Amino acid sequence: MNSNAATLECRPSCGACCTAPSITSPIPGMPHGKPAGVRCVQLDDDNRCLIFGRAERPAVCAGLQPAADMCGDTRSHAIQWLANLERLTSPELSPH
């Protein structure tokens, strides 16, 4: 994978960023967002976003861009990286 985030493209049939993290904003078909580890209902059979580029796509989705450290060389790497980020940013882990 290219380490330049500006030219890095999503891996075909991955969908890790639409599965691993939680999304708290509404998604068409998921009005309360989605929990971490749950596949978004807007992924088609090829793990492509059905609402990509549309206004109803959550801003957090549009803001998450592919990057070499996140995506790695496999979908499994991306799932693990994003799941770890989810754990690290969980409110339960916030300093008291």
C-alpha positions in Angstrom: 0.0 0.0 0.0 1.1 3.5 -0.7 1.9 5.4 2.5 0.7 8.7 1.1 -2.8 9.1 2.5 -3.8 11.6 -0.3 -3.4 8.8 -2.9 -4.3 5.7 -0.9 -7.5 4.1 -2.0 -9.7 1.7 -0.2 -9.0 -2.0 -0.6 -11.7 -3.7 -2.6 -14.1 -5.8 -0.5 -12.7 -4.6 2.8 -15.4 -2.6 4.7 -13.3 -2.6 7.9 -14.1 1.0 8.6 -17.8 0.3 8.3 -17.7 -2.6 10.7 -15.0 -2.2 13.4 -15.8 1.3 14.8 -19.0 2.5 16.5 -20.9 5.2 14.8 -23.1 7.4 17.1 -24.8 9.4 14.4 -27.9 8.2 12.5 -27.3 6.1 9.4 -30.2 5.3 7.0 -31.5 2.0 8.3 -29.7 2.5 11.6 -31.3 5.5 13.2 -29.3 5.2 16.4 -26.0 4.6 14.7 -24.2 1.3 15.1 -22.1 -0.4 17.8 -18.5 -1.4 17.3 -18.0 -4.7 15.5 -21.4 -4.5 13.8 -21.6 -4.4 10.0 -23.3 -1.2 8.7 -26.5 -1.9 6.9 -25.3 0.4 4.1 -22.6 -2.0 3.0 -23.4 -4.0 -0.1 -22.3 -7.6 -0.8 -18.9 -6.3 -2.0 -18.4 -4.2 1.2 -19.0 -0.9 -0.7 -20.9 1.9 0.9 -24.3 2.4 -0.7 -24.5 6.0 0.5 -21.0 7.0 -0.4 -21.0 10.7 -1.4 -24.6 11.3 -0.4 -25.8 13.8 2.2 -27.2 11.2 4.5 -23.8 9.6 5.0 -22.6 10.4 8.5 -19.8 13.0 8.7 -17.6 10.6 10.7 -17.7 8.2 7.8 -16.7 10.9 5.3 -14.0 12.1 7.6 -12.3 8.7 8.0 -9.8 8.5 5.1 -7.7 5.4 4.2 -4.2 5.5 5.7 -1.3 3.0 5.5 -1.1 2.5 9.2 -4.8 2.0 9.6 -5.4 -0.2 6.5 -2.2 -2.2 6.6 -2.0 -5.0 4.0 -5.1 -6.9 4.9 -8.7 -6.4 6.0 -7.8 -8.3 9.2 -5.1 -5.7 10.1 -7.6 -2.8 9.4 -10.3 -4.5 11.7 -7.7 -5.0 14.5 -6.3 -1.4 14.2 -9.8 0.2 14.2 -11.0 -2.1 17.0 -7.9 -1.0 19.1 -8.7 2.7 18.3 -12.3 2.1 19.4 -11.0 0.7 22.7 -8.5 3.5 23.2 -11.2 6.2 22.6 -13.9 4.5 24.6 -15.4 6.8 27.4 -14.8 3.9 29.9 -11.0 4.4 29.4 -11.1 8.2 29.9 -9.0 9.4 32.8 -11.1 10.1 35.9 
